[in-house]
Amino acid sequence: MTTVDDETAFQPICSEPPRIADRLHHDLIVPDEVRDVRRRVRDTAGRVVAPVAHRIANGDERIDGFPRDVFESLATDGLYRIPFGTDVGGEGLAHPAAATAVAVEELAYYSNSVAAIFDVHCILAGNALAQGSSAQRDQWLRPLVTGELIGSFATSEPGASSDLSPEAVRTTAVPDDDGWVLDGRKRWITNSVVAGVVIVLARTAAGLTTFIVPTDAQGVTIGTPDRKLGNRGQITADVILDRVRLGPEAVLGTEGGGLKIALQTLTYGRIGIAAAGVGLAQAAFDQMAAHLGTREAFGGPLAAKQHWQFLMADRATELEVARDLYLKAALRLDSGIPFPEPEAAMAKLFGTRLSADIARDAVQAFGGLGFTSRRGADDAPGPVEAIYRDSKIGEIYEGANEVQKWVIARQIFGREITG
């Protein structure tokens, strides 16, 4: 009696179930400004993202493309200002990382694609640019904060993704007169199709170096968008660099300092992906709770069965842990610790794994409806199928979860043993 067969009678699909976290979770560890951001972003997400979430989740990356209407609405509501200081037009919050992370969670509740776009635009490209000179911040970060410019971040390559050692990175930057010439190919680059600027990690004589590359520079080509299992509104494509000439002002930070910028940025990014995992997990959990409480089978609601009661109790507890983990990591980042380990790795590992687990539970709870994208009888969208597809990528990008375990193991045993 612990499995659910396909429904024999059609039932309405609950698109906006009650938010169980509002009863179970208490934001006791975050400041008032972070709670305020959560409320604001939830309002925007409900108005802007929720109505088009199914369109985004089931689109074709090569046809439907980037959800520009949503991107521009988030800019209008000032969401891209949250992570940044007042010197570039940001909000100047005392706890920007924690506020940004809760923003990601609220966006992911409706669309993991939109959360990923926000993450790459703000946490990856924006955070990297924030480490640049005053002139670089004025030229590139200010328009990113307003949404006039879309940002992208390129470290991954066909042969280098989680491995960002100088030996693995094949993209090169060679001095030429007073500037640089870049050659290489970056892969899985989010926002690249629509971006005005991409932050590129390249190998130089001094080591890995980060460059600010305008996408309209001669020699920059954006490849055909990938077609993916999930996150179909998060357009990814190759960025091809063919003798791209850049001036000395294109170096972000110092020559040879690119790996530090990349790792700091990706650590922040992992907190964002952890928050997105929590948002997805909470959405699946809420849909499942509403369904179990109303779906009649075997003489009563499914929620009357001990199997589902115990499962949901376990998942509610895990959600609480996952949310507190990413918030703790973000608050440590806000305190000035550039690499808040092991919390960042733990949060990413736990939050993304939980989202995949709860999404799978939700498909099982809904039975055939859980496996359905559109119901034939009335063309109503399935409640959890897109969450199931979108959840998997969290365990892969921003450092595969196996890498996160390695990071945590280093904290336990030390680098001299783990490598």
TIBA-258757 format. One record per residue (C-alpha): z, x, y. Coordinates in pm, 1 decimal. Each point is the difference from the previous one (the first is absolute). Layout:
BEGIN
NODE          z          x          y
NODE          Z          X          Y
...
REM end
This chain:
BEGIN
NODE          z          x          y
NODE        0.0        0.0        0.0
NODE      -25.7      298.7      228.3
NODE     -375.1      -18.1       51.9
NODE     -187.8     -254.8      204.7
NODE     -320.4     -154.2     -122.8
NODE     -284.2     -118.4      222.1
NODE       65.6     -312.7      200.9
NODE     -140.3     -325.2     -130.7
NODE       38.2     -176.7      334.1
NODE     -106.3      136.0      335.3
NODE      279.9       65.7      246.5
NODE      -13.2       93.7      367.4
NODE        1.3      373.0       63.7
NODE      292.9       99.8      219.7
NODE     -151.2      231.8      260.4
NODE      320.2       45.4      200.8
NODE      305.1      -21.2     -224.3
NODE      355.0       39.9      133.2
NODE       94.7      361.0       72.5
NODE      276.8       79.4     -244.0
NODE       80.1      327.8      178.1
NODE      118.6     -196.1      302.1
NODE      286.9     -125.9     -217.0
NODE       65.1      310.9     -208.6
NODE      -75.0      298.5      223.0
NODE      214.9       98.4      297.1
NODE     -130.5      267.9      237.5
NODE      337.5      163.4       47.1
NODE     -128.6      356.4       10.6
NODE     -265.0      -40.6      269.9
NODE       43.1      -28.4      378.2
NODE      -69.0     -318.4      193.8
NODE     -331.2      132.9      130.8
NODE     -129.5       35.1     -356.2
NODE      103.1     -354.4      -86.8
NODE     -177.2     -114.6      315.1
NODE     -318.4      177.4     -107.8
NODE       19.1     -169.9     -339.0
NODE       17.3     -340.7      167.7
NODE     -288.9       77.6      233.8
NODE     -227.2      138.3     -268.5
NODE       80.7     -285.8     -235.7
NODE     -110.8     -242.6      269.1
NODE     -325.2      189.2       57.2
NODE      -67.3       35.4     -372.1
NODE       55.5     -371.1      -57.3
NODE     -236.1      -96.4      282.4
NODE     -265.4      267.3      -38.9
NODE       -1.4      137.3     -353.8
NODE      107.4     -292.1     -219.9
NODE     -294.2     -229.9       86.3
NODE     -258.5      263.4     -100.3
NODE      190.3      182.7     -274.9
NODE     -206.8     -150.1     -283.4
NODE     -324.2       86.3      178.5
NODE      112.6      359.7       37.5
NODE      131.0       31.4     -356.3
NODE     -320.8     -127.1     -157.6
NODE     -264.6      145.8      226.7
NODE     -264.4      257.7      -78.2
NODE       70.7      327.0      181.4
NODE     -371.4       63.3       51.3
NODE      -75.9     -347.7      134.9
NODE      308.6     -156.2      155.4
NODE      118.2      331.2      133.8
NODE      296.7       79.0      217.3
NODE      213.6     -300.8      116.1
NODE      -58.3       79.1      365.7
NODE      125.3     -339.4      113.3
NODE      339.1       74.1     -152.1
NODE        5.4      358.4      129.5
NODE      -66.9     -118.4      355.1
NODE      261.4     -275.5      -20.8
NODE      262.2      252.9     -109.0
NODE      -96.7      210.0      301.5
NODE       30.3     -300.5      230.1
NODE      350.4      -63.8     -131.7
NODE       91.3      364.7       62.4
NODE       70.6       96.8     -359.7
NODE     -158.8      344.4       32.8
NODE      249.1       82.1      274.8
NODE      297.8      -22.7     -237.1
NODE       -6.0      355.9     -143.3
NODE      -56.2      189.0      323.6
NODE      170.7      121.1      315.8
NODE      -48.4     -133.5      349.7
NODE     -188.9      317.4       99.2
NODE     -306.4     -130.8     -187.0
NODE       49.8     -369.5       64.4
NODE      231.1      -67.4     -293.4
NODE      324.4     -194.7       -4.9
NODE      225.5      305.4       -0.9
NODE      235.2     -137.6     -264.7
NODE      305.1      198.3     -104.0
NODE      -86.0      -59.2     -368.1
NODE     -380.9       -4.9      -13.8
NODE      -36.6       92.4     -367.8
NODE      230.9     -276.9     -118.7
NODE     -171.0     -250.9      229.8
NODE     -343.3      110.4     -120.8
NODE      106.0      -29.1     -362.9
NODE      123.8     -357.8       37.5
NODE     -326.1      -81.5      179.7
NODE     -190.2      127.6     -303.2
NODE      213.6     -210.4     -234.1
NODE      -63.1     -316.8      201.0
NODE     -375.7       60.2       11.8
NODE      -16.5       79.7     -372.5
NODE      173.3     -329.2      -79.8
NODE     -330.3     -170.3       82.9
NODE     -253.0      281.6      -42.9
NODE       44.2      348.1     -140.3
NODE     -340.3       85.5      148.1
NODE      117.8      -74.7      352.8
NODE      321.3      193.4      -61.9
NODE     -205.6      298.9     -117.0
NODE     -226.1      -16.0      305.7
NODE      307.4       -4.8      224.2
NODE      159.1      282.3     -201.0
NODE     -300.5      232.0       26.0
NODE      -69.7      -84.3      364.6
NODE      360.6       48.5      115.5
NODE      201.1      197.9     -254.0
NODE     -268.4      243.9     -113.5
NODE     -255.3       45.4      279.5
NODE      238.8      -99.6      277.9
NODE      294.0      206.3     -119.8
NODE     -222.6      305.1      -45.0
NODE     -139.6      -37.9      353.0
NODE      353.6      -41.1      134.6
NODE       59.7      362.0     -104.5
NODE     -285.7      121.2      219.3
NODE       -9.6      128.3      355.3
NODE       45.7     -222.1      302.4
NODE     -375.4        5.5       61.5
NODE      -72.9      -94.0     -360.6
NODE      248.4     -286.0       10.3
NODE     -149.0     -131.8      323.4
NODE     -356.7       18.5     -127.5
NODE       47.7     -128.6     -354.0
NODE      341.0     -157.6      -52.2
NODE       11.7     -224.2      306.7
NODE     -312.9     -198.2      -97.7
NODE      125.6      -14.5     -358.3
NODE      325.2     -160.5      119.1
NODE     -192.7     -270.3      187.3
NODE     -240.6      -57.3     -287.9
NODE     -304.5      109.6      200.8
NODE      -49.7      281.7     -250.9
NODE       44.0      -23.1     -376.1
NODE      157.6      298.9     -172.2
NODE      -60.7      155.4     -340.0
NODE      162.2      283.7     -194.7
NODE     -184.1      224.4     -246.1
NODE      173.5      232.7     -242.2
NODE     -130.5     -118.2     -339.3
NODE     -317.9      147.6     -145.8
NODE     -197.5      -41.8     -323.7
NODE      210.6      279.5     -150.2
NODE      316.6      -16.5      210.5
NODE      220.5     -302.3       51.3
NODE      365.9       34.4      -89.6
NODE      -63.0      376.1      -23.3
NODE      -33.6      127.9      356.1
NODE       39.3      368.7      -76.1
NODE     -232.7      231.3      195.8
NODE     -180.6       78.0     -324.9
NODE      -75.1     -366.8      -68.8
NODE     -128.3      -95.2      346.9
NODE     -373.2       76.1       17.3
NODE      -76.0     -120.1      352.4
NODE      -32.7      309.2      218.4
NODE       19.9       77.7      369.5
NODE     -158.7      325.4      116.1
NODE       33.3      147.2      351.8
NODE     -322.7      -12.6      200.6
NODE      -14.9      134.6      355.5
NODE      309.8     -159.2      156.2
NODE       10.9     -297.2     -238.0
NODE      -29.8      -98.4     -363.9
NODE     -255.8     -113.7     -257.1
NODE      123.6     -241.3     -268.7
NODE     -161.5      -60.8     -336.9
NODE      125.3     -213.6     -286.4
NODE       45.1     -344.4     -147.0
NODE      308.5     -218.3       22.5
NODE       50.5     -291.4     -239.6
NODE      189.0     -333.9       -4.0
NODE       28.9        6.7      379.7
NODE      141.8     -326.4      132.9
NODE     -146.3     -142.3      324.6
NODE     -271.4      267.8        2.2
NODE     -283.7     -253.9       26.3
NODE      135.0     -136.0      329.4
NODE      209.4      290.8      129.9
NODE      -65.9      177.5      326.7
NODE      200.3      304.7     -105.3
NODE       98.9      152.9     -331.6
NODE      270.5      261.5      -50.5
NODE     -139.6      257.5     -244.6
NODE      184.2      261.3     -204.9
NODE     -216.6      310.3      -51.4
NODE       36.9      352.1     -134.6
NODE      -13.5      287.2      251.0
NODE       65.5      371.7      -28.7
NODE      360.2      -60.2      110.3
NODE       56.6     -279.3     -253.7
NODE      -36.0     -376.1       27.2
NODE      -65.7     -129.0      349.8
NODE      -19.8     -353.0      139.7
NODE     -292.2     -102.8      221.4
NODE      -71.7     -298.9      222.6
NODE     -353.8     -107.8      -88.7
NODE     -181.3     -271.3      199.8
NODE     -205.8     -204.7     -243.4
NODE     -296.0        3.7      240.1
NODE      -15.2      381.3       -7.6
NODE     -330.2      141.5     -121.9
NODE       15.6       73.9     -371.6
NODE      258.6     -268.6      -84.0
NODE     -125.2     -258.5     -250.3
NODE      199.5     -287.5     -147.2
NODE      -91.3      -88.8     -357.0
NODE      -45.9     -337.5     -165.8
NODE      327.9     -192.6      -25.8
NODE      168.2       -1.3     -340.4
NODE       32.2     -323.2     -197.0
NODE      355.1      -18.5     -129.0
NODE      216.8     -204.3     -235.0
NODE      228.6     -104.6      284.8
NODE       72.9       62.5      368.7
NODE     -355.4     -108.1       71.4
NODE       65.8      -30.5      371.5
NODE      109.4      364.4       11.6
NODE     -341.4      159.3       26.2
NODE      -20.6      350.2     -146.0
NODE     -301.5      229.8        5.7
NODE      -90.1      367.6      -10.9
NODE      -10.2      202.1      320.4
NODE     -271.8      266.1      -22.6
NODE       20.7      297.3      236.4
NODE     -323.8      197.9       30.1
NODE       34.9      288.1      242.6
NODE      206.3     -204.8      242.2
NODE       56.8      203.4      314.7
NODE      330.6      -49.4      180.8
NODE      158.8      166.5      299.0
NODE      332.2      187.1       -8.7
NODE      174.2     -313.4      128.2
NODE      -72.0     -168.8     -335.3
NODE      275.0      197.5     -176.7
NODE      303.6     -223.7      -43.2
NODE      311.0      215.3       17.5
NODE      -62.5      362.1      -89.1
NODE     -251.5      173.7     -223.0
NODE      158.1       24.6     -342.7
NODE      254.9     -271.9       80.6
NODE     -196.5     -286.0     -148.6
NODE      187.3      -27.9     -327.0
NODE      329.7      -57.3      180.0
NODE     -156.5     -276.5      212.0
NODE     -160.9     -155.1     -307.4
NODE      317.8        5.4     -207.5
NODE      217.5     -138.5      280.0
NODE     -253.3     -274.0       60.8
NODE      -33.8      -85.5     -368.8
NODE      379.2      -10.8      -39.6
NODE        9.7     -261.2      275.7
NODE     -293.2     -170.0     -170.0
NODE      190.1      -24.3     -326.4
NODE      273.7     -194.2      176.1
NODE     -268.4     -235.6      127.1
NODE     -148.7      -44.7     -347.0
NODE      349.8      -65.4     -137.3
NODE       43.7     -273.2      262.0
NODE     -338.3     -147.1      -89.7
NODE      107.4       -7.1     -363.8
NODE      309.4     -195.8       97.1
NODE     -209.2     -244.9      201.2
NODE     -234.3      -61.0     -292.6
NODE      290.6      -26.4     -244.4
NODE      180.0     -249.6      224.5
NODE     -314.1     -214.1       31.5
NODE      -45.0      -12.7     -377.1
NODE      371.8      -66.0      -50.9
NODE        1.7     -289.5      247.7
NODE     -308.0     -158.8     -154.0
NODE      153.9       34.6     -345.2
NODE      336.7     -142.6      106.0
NODE     -163.4     -308.0      154.0
NODE     -215.2      -52.0     -309.2
NODE      281.2       43.2     -251.1
NODE      213.5     -248.8      188.7
NODE     -264.7     -273.6       -2.1
NODE     -210.5       56.4     -311.3
NODE      110.9     -240.0     -274.3
NODE      -35.2      120.4     -358.8
NODE      198.6      -53.8     -319.6
NODE      208.4     -278.7      152.5
NODE       94.6      153.0      333.8
NODE      -87.6      255.2      267.8
NODE      -84.3      347.4     -122.0
NODE      281.2      133.9      218.1
NODE      243.8     -171.6     -237.0
NODE      -97.7      248.3     -271.1
NODE      234.9      296.4      -26.5
NODE     -286.4      246.4      -41.2
NODE     -133.4      -76.8      347.8
NODE      346.3      -16.0      155.2
NODE       89.7      344.5     -128.6
NODE     -340.5      147.1       90.7
NODE       18.5     -132.6      355.6
NODE      356.4      122.5       40.9
NODE     -109.9      348.6     -104.2
NODE     -301.5       -9.1      231.4
NODE      206.5     -122.9      296.3
NODE      238.5      290.7      -51.8
NODE     -287.3      247.4      -22.3
NODE     -155.1     -140.1      317.2
NODE      326.0       56.5      183.0
NODE       11.4      360.7     -120.9
NODE     -366.4       62.2       87.2
NODE       38.1     -136.1      352.0
NODE      315.7      199.0       68.4
NODE     -164.8      316.5     -134.4
NODE     -295.9      -10.6      236.3
NODE      221.7      -91.4      294.5
NODE      235.9      288.5      -76.5
NODE     -293.7      241.9      -21.3
NODE     -140.3     -129.7      329.4
NODE      334.8       26.3      177.1
NODE       38.7      357.9     -120.3
NODE     -346.3       72.3      141.8
NODE      108.2     -158.3      328.1
NODE      306.6      224.9        1.8
NODE     -227.7      303.4       30.5
NODE      -35.8      104.3     -364.6
NODE     -375.7       61.0      -47.1
NODE       14.8      -13.5     -379.8
NODE      257.2     -267.7      -95.1
NODE       14.9       82.8     -369.4
NODE       79.9     -116.0     -256.3
NODE       10.6     -342.8      165.6
NODE     -368.4       -7.3      102.5
NODE     -117.4       89.4     -350.5
NODE      250.2     -236.6     -161.4
NODE      -99.4     -283.6      233.3
NODE     -370.4       47.0      -68.5
NODE       49.6       29.7     -375.4
NODE      235.4     -295.3      -29.3
NODE     -163.6     -237.3      249.1
NODE     -354.7       37.0     -127.9
NODE       98.6      -17.2     -365.8
NODE      203.1     -312.1       73.2
NODE     -293.0     -168.7      174.3
NODE     -220.0       51.3     -305.8
NODE      276.3     -122.7     -232.6
NODE       75.7     -316.9      196.5
NODE     -369.8      -74.3       50.6
NODE      -46.3       16.6     -377.1
NODE      302.7     -226.0      -49.9
NODE     -146.8     -248.8      247.4
NODE     -332.4      -15.9     -181.0
NODE      188.4      -70.0     -322.8
NODE      216.5     -267.6      160.3
NODE     -300.4     -183.8      141.9
NODE     -192.9       20.6     -325.9
NODE     -372.3      -67.4       34.8
NODE       40.3      -75.3      369.7
NODE      144.7      346.0       48.1
NODE     -322.4      148.6     -136.8
NODE     -218.0     -214.9      226.1
NODE     -159.4      100.1      328.4
NODE     -147.7     -344.4       74.2
NODE       76.8     -314.6     -195.4
NODE     -314.1     -180.9     -104.1
NODE      131.8     -353.1       46.9
NODE       69.8       31.1      373.4
NODE      -90.6      360.7       94.1
NODE      363.4       65.7       92.1
NODE       90.7      372.3        6.6
NODE      218.9      142.6     -273.6
NODE      350.5       83.7      125.4
NODE       58.3      346.2     -149.3
NODE     -324.9      143.8     -137.2
NODE      -71.7      201.9      314.6
NODE      356.0      133.8        8.0
NODE      -45.3      116.1     -359.3
NODE     -320.1      188.1       88.1
NODE      131.6      141.9      326.4
NODE      327.3      126.3     -144.9
NODE     -143.9      272.1     -223.2
NODE     -129.7      230.1      273.0
NODE      350.8       55.4      133.8
NODE       85.5      200.1     -310.4
NODE     -300.7      226.4       62.8
NODE      -53.3       81.5      366.3
NODE      216.0      190.6      249.1
NODE       95.4      225.2     -290.3
NODE      -17.0     -145.4     -350.8
NODE      330.6     -119.6     -137.4
NODE        1.2      285.8     -249.4
NODE        3.2      234.4      301.5
NODE      294.9     -191.9      144.1
NODE      191.3       60.4     -322.7
NODE      -79.4      368.9       35.9
NODE      132.1       -3.2      357.9
NODE      321.4     -166.3     -116.1
NODE       33.3      245.1     -289.4
NODE      -24.4      287.3      248.9
NODE      302.3     -142.2      178.9
NODE      187.8        2.8     -330.4
NODE     -102.7      331.7     -156.7
NODE     -145.5      200.9      290.8
NODE     -346.8      140.0       54.0
NODE       73.1      312.5     -200.6
NODE        4.0     -218.2     -313.1
NODE     -236.0     -288.2       78.9
NODE     -260.8      208.0      186.7
REM end
